[in-house]
């Protein structure tokens, strides 16, 4: 097409005038975080991804959802500052990456990824987007700028729930439905802490473990619980995401120990207590640190003292159970007892730990690949 000189000049002038507006729009939408500098609360936008639907089917997702809602209300963030995605299949790394990129393109300056399988995509994208903070739950990787991991000291609450189970069992056999085997320190650590709690009040009891090899498998969790009940277990604990093991326990007329949320609210009559995680304490801490300019990528490991983990008040038990739980809780909260203290004998006859010391956080998070002496694998 033939253009006149005047036409070319006019097009050039319009283009120059449009440039500031274009870059202003991009800056407003894609404002990014800088380490050590406060970030305006009104510009905070948070991308949150969940592996499952948000309902009582998976109390793991529900617990994280409640935590983010608590954070939003406490800090006074608007609904338009929260980008939430559900059913982000964590085993599909490409899908996870695509969803996180979508959140970032919509202006997210914080990504909350509350499941183990999200670790690798978060590590990759944190390097690519240094102006976005990535917070990943239950993993072990982090960097020195914008990628952190966070966990709850679930083992502290597991120990307390072990006291409840140990005082309630009559058969001396307690079942544990586990999502993963001893290769996963999060799960094996929970089994061992539970076993230590049981032993503290009932040295002759045994914990029988059945592994589903899935974080979310209602059918598999139910079958595992039934197998444990058939073995003679009269209390069923779990480190899996659904209430199905508790339903199986109730249907069989045995007791249960729930996980993630108060499973007694969904399966009344047989749940003695539940190990609960109150993620709002961490999420408030995370977002407020970004606002204040104090965010640190150092791993966060919150426990009973920080209000992140605990158990629901023991039900269907006597006053001696409540007293025993409270005495142990006080020792843990005040730092006088750390669960994995001293020498610990494994189911294989080995010794872990040293007298007068306690296992380090790194050991607890990533290197408990053994079972305690009163644990039996099915």
C-alpha positions in Angstrom: 0.0 0.0 0.0 1.3 3.4 -0.9 1.6 5.9 2.0 2.1 9.6 1.9 4.8 11.3 4.0 2.1 13.0 6.2 0.5 9.6 6.8 3.7 8.0 7.9 4.4 10.9 10.3 0.9 10.6 11.8 1.2 6.9 12.4 4.6 7.5 14.0 3.2 10.2 16.4 0.3 8.0 17.4 2.6 5.1 18.1 4.9 7.2 20.3 1.9 8.5 22.3 0.6 5.0 22.8 3.9 3.6 24.3 3.6 5.2 27.8 0.0 4.0 28.1 1.0 0.5 27.1 3.9 0.2 29.5 1.8 1.8 32.3 -0.9 -0.8 31.9 1.7 -3.7 32.0 3.3 -2.3 35.1 0.1 -1.9 36.9 -1.0 -5.5 36.2 2.4 -7.2 36.5 3.9 -5.3 39.5 6.5 -7.6 41.1 8.0 -8.2 44.5 11.6 -7.2 45.4 13.4 -8.8 48.4 13.6 -6.6 51.5 11.1 -4.0 50.3 7.6 -3.6 51.6 4.8 -4.5 49.2 1.5 -2.6 49.1 -1.3 -4.7 50.6 -3.7 -3.4 48.0 -1.5 -4.8 45.2 -1.1 -8.2 46.7 -2.5 -11.0 44.5 -2.3 -14.6 45.5 -2.5 -17.7 43.3 -3.6 -20.8 45.3 -3.7 -24.2 43.7 -5.4 -27.4 45.1 -5.0 -31.0 44.0 -8.7 -31.8 44.7 -12.1 -30.3 45.1 -12.8 -28.1 48.1 -15.2 -30.2 50.1 -15.3 -32.8 52.9 -14.2 -35.6 50.6 -10.6 -34.4 51.0 -10.1 -32.7 54.4 -6.5 -32.0 53.4 -7.6 -29.5 50.7 -10.3 -28.3 53.0 -7.8 -27.5 55.8 -5.6 -25.4 53.4 -8.7 -23.7 52.0 -9.9 -22.7 55.5 -6.4 -21.5 56.2 -6.3 -19.2 53.2 -9.8 -17.9 54.0 -8.7 -17.1 57.5 -5.6 -15.3 56.1 -7.8 -13.3 53.7 -10.2 -12.2 56.4 -7.5 -11.4 59.0 -5.4 -9.3 56.6 -8.4 -7.7 54.9 -7.8 -8.8 51.3 -10.5 -8.6 48.7 -11.9 -11.5 46.7 -10.3 -10.0 43.6 -6.9 -10.5 45.3 -7.3 -14.3 45.4 -6.9 -16.6 42.4 -8.0 -20.1 43.3 -7.6 -23.2 41.1 -8.8 -26.7 42.1 -8.3 -30.2 40.6 -4.7 -29.3 39.7 -3.4 -32.9 39.3 -0.1 -32.8 41.1 1.3 -35.9 39.3 0.9 -33.9 36.0 3.9 -31.6 36.2 3.0 -29.9 32.9 -0.5 -29.1 34.0 0.7 -27.7 37.3 3.2 -25.5 35.5 0.6 -24.3 33.1 -1.9 -23.4 35.9 0.8 -21.5 37.9 1.8 -19.6 34.8 -1.8 -18.6 34.3 -2.0 -17.3 37.9 1.1 -15.2 37.3 -0.2 -13.9 34.0 -3.3 -12.7 36.0 -1.0 -10.8 38.4 -0.2 -13.2 41.2 2.8 -12.1 43.2 2.5 -15.0 45.7 1.9 -18.6 44.7 0.7 -21.0 47.4 1.1 -24.6 46.3 0.0 -26.8 49.2 1.0 -30.3 48.2 4.2 -32.4 47.8 3.8 -33.0 44.1 4.0 -29.3 43.3 7.6 -29.0 44.4 9.4 -29.5 41.1 7.3 -27.0 39.1 7.6 -24.4 41.8 11.4 -24.8 41.9 11.6 -24.3 38.1 9.2 -21.4 37.9 10.8 -19.6 40.9 14.0 -19.4 38.9 12.1 -18.1 35.9 10.1 -15.5 37.9 12.3 -13.9 40.5 9.6 -11.3 41.2 7.1 -13.9 42.4 7.2 -15.7 45.8 6.5 -19.4 45.7 5.4 -21.2 49.0 5.3 -24.9 48.7 3.9 -27.3 51.4 5.5 -30.5 52.8 8.5 -30.6 50.5 12.1 -30.0 51.1 13.4 -27.7 48.3 13.8 -23.9 48.5 16.2 -21.2 47.2 17.8 -18.1 48.7 15.4 -15.6 47.2 11.8 -16.4 46.4 11.1 -20.1 46.9 10.2 -21.4 50.4 8.7 -24.6 51.8 6.5 -25.0 54.8 5.3 -27.8 57.0 3.6 -28.4 60.2 5.2 -30.4 63.0 2.5 -33.0 62.6 4.6 -35.5 64.6 3.9 -33.5 67.7 0.1 -33.9 67.3 0.6 -37.5 66.2 2.3 -38.2 69.5 -0.7 -36.8 71.4 -3.1 -38.8 69.3 -1.0 -41.9 70.0 -1.6 -41.4 73.7 -5.4 -41.4 73.0 -5.2 -44.6 71.0 -2.9 -46.3 73.4 -5.3 -45.7 76.3 -8.4 -46.8 74.4 -7.3 -50.0 72.7 -8.4 -53.3 74.2 -6.9 -55.6 71.7 -3.5 -54.0 71.8 -3.6 -53.8 68.0 -3.9 -50.3 66.5 -4.2 -49.9 62.7 -2.6 -47.1 60.6 -3.7 -46.4 57.0 -0.6 -44.7 55.4 -0.5 -42.9 52.1 3.1 -43.7 51.5 5.7 -46.2 52.8 8.8 -45.7 54.8 10.5 -43.9 51.8 8.4 -40.9 52.6 9.6 -39.2 55.7 6.4 -37.1 56.2 4.3 -40.3 56.5 6.8 -42.6 58.3 7.6 -39.8 60.7 4.0 -39.5 61.6 3.7 -43.3 62.0 6.7 -43.3 64.4 5.5 -40.3 66.4 2.1 -42.0 66.8 3.9 -45.2 67.8 5.9 -43.4 70.4 2.8 -41.8 71.9 1.1 -45.2 72.1 4.1 -46.8 73.8 4.3 -44.0 76.4 1.0 -45.2 77.9 0.7 -48.8 76.6 4.1 -50.4 76.1 2.6 -53.7 74.9 0.5 -52.4 72.1 1.5 -52.7 68.4 0.8 -50.4 65.4 0.0 -52.2 62.2 0.6 -50.2 59.0 -1.2 -50.7 55.7 0.1 -48.4 52.8 -2.2 -47.2 50.0 0.6 -45.5 47.9 -1.7 -42.6 47.2 -2.6 -39.4 49.0 -6.1 -39.5 47.7 -7.7 -42.9 47.1 -11.1 -43.4 48.8 -11.4 -47.0 47.6 -7.9 -48.0 48.6 -8.1 -46.3 52.0 -11.3 -48.2 52.7 -9.8 -51.5 51.8 -6.7 -50.8 53.9 -8.8 -50.0 56.9 -10.8 -53.2 56.5 -7.6 -55.2 56.2 -6.4 -53.7 59.5 -9.7 -54.4 61.2 -9.6 -58.0 60.0 -6.2 -58.2 61.6 -7.8 -57.4 65.0 -7.1 -53.7 65.2 -9.7 -51.9 67.3 -8.5 -48.3 66.6 -7.9 -47.0 63.1 -5.6 -44.0 62.5 -4.6 -42.6 59.2 -2.3 -40.3 57.2 -4.5 -40.1 54.1 -6.9 -37.4 52.9 -10.4 -38.8 53.1 -12.8 -39.8 55.8 -13.2 -43.3 54.4 -11.0 -45.1 56.9 -13.1 -43.5 59.7 -16.3 -44.7 58.0 -14.9 -48.2 57.7 -14.0 -48.1 61.4 -17.5 -47.0 62.4 -19.1 -49.6 60.2 -17.0 -52.3 61.9 -17.7 -51.0 65.4 -14.2 -49.9 66.2 -12.6 -46.6 67.1 -10.9 -44.0 64.9 -8.3 -41.3 64.9 -8.9 -38.7 62.2 -6.5 -36.4 60.2 -6.3 -33.0 58.6 -9.7 -31.8 60.0 -12.1 -32.7 62.7 -13.3 -36.0 61.2 -15.6 -36.5 64.2 -17.8 -33.8 62.7 -18.3 -36.0 59.6 -18.1 -39.4 61.3 -19.7 -39.0 64.7 -19.8 -41.6 67.4 -16.4 -43.4 66.9 -13.7 -40.8 66.2 -11.7 -40.3 69.4 -9.8 -37.3 68.2 -8.3 -35.9 65.0 -4.9 -34.5 64.2 -5.6 -31.1 62.8 -3.5 -28.5 60.9 -4.4 -24.9 61.2 -2.7 -23.4 58.2 -4.2 -20.0 58.7 -1.4 -19.3 61.2 1.3 -19.8 58.5 -0.6 -18.1 55.7 -1.1 -15.0 57.8 2.6 -15.0 58.6 3.6 -15.5 55.0 1.5 -12.7 53.4 2.2 -10.3 56.2 5.9 -10.8 55.8 5.6 -9.9 52.1 3.6 -6.8 53.0 6.2 -5.8 55.6 9.2 -6.5 53.4 10.5 -9.2 55.8 9.8 -12.4 53.8 12.5 -15.1 54.1 12.8 -18.2 51.9 14.0 -20.2 54.9 11.8 -23.2 55.5 9.0 -22.8 58.0 8.2 -25.6 60.4 5.4 -24.6 62.7 4.1 -26.8 65.6 2.0 -26.7 68.7 3.7 -23.6 70.0 2.9 -21.7 66.8 -0.7 -22.9 66.7 -0.2 -24.8 63.5 -0.9 -28.3 64.7 -2.8 -30.0 67.5 -5.5 -32.6 68.1 -9.2 -32.0 68.8 -10.3 -32.5 72.4 -10.4 -36.3 73.1 -14.0 -37.6 72.9 -15.4 -40.9 74.1 -12.6 -41.3 76.6 -12.1 -40.8 80.3 -10.6 -37.8 82.2 -7.2 -39.6 82.5 -6.8 -39.4 78.7 -7.4 -35.7 78.7 -5.0 -35.2 81.5 -2.3 -37.4 79.9 -2.7 -35.5 76.6 -2.5 -32.1 78.3 0.6 -33.0 80.2 2.4 -34.1 77.0 1.2 -31.0 75.1 2.6 -28.7 77.8 6.0 -30.4 77.6 6.1 -30.1 73.8 4.8 -26.5 73.8 7.4 -25.4 76.4 10.2 -27.2 74.5 11.0 -29.7 77.3 10.1 -32.7 75.1 10.6 -33.1 71.3 9.1 -36.5 70.6 12.2 -37.8 68.7 14.5 -37.6 71.7 17.4 -39.8 72.6 18.1 -43.2 71.2 15.2 -44.8 69.3 15.1 -48.5 68.5 13.8 -49.3 65.0 11.6 -52.3 64.0 14.8 -53.8 62.5 16.7 -53.6 65.7 18.9 -50.6 64.8 19.3 -47.4 66.8 18.5 -43.9 65.6 19.5 -40.8 67.5 21.8 -40.0 70.4 21.3 -39.8 74.1 20.6 -36.3 75.3 19.9 -35.0 71.8 16.9 -34.8 69.5 16.6 -35.4 65.8 17.2 -32.3 63.7 14.5 -30.7 61.6 16.2 -31.8 58.4 16.3 -35.4 59.6 12.6 -35.3 60.5 11.6 -33.7 57.3 13.6 -35.8 54.9 15.3 -38.8 56.4 13.0 -40.9 58.5 13.0 -44.0 56.4 12.5 -46.5 59.2 9.8 -47.6 61.6 9.8 -47.6 65.4 10.1 -50.9 67.3 6.4 -51.4 68.0 5.4 -50.9 64.3 4.4 -53.9 62.1 4.1 -53.6 58.3 1.3 -55.6 56.6 
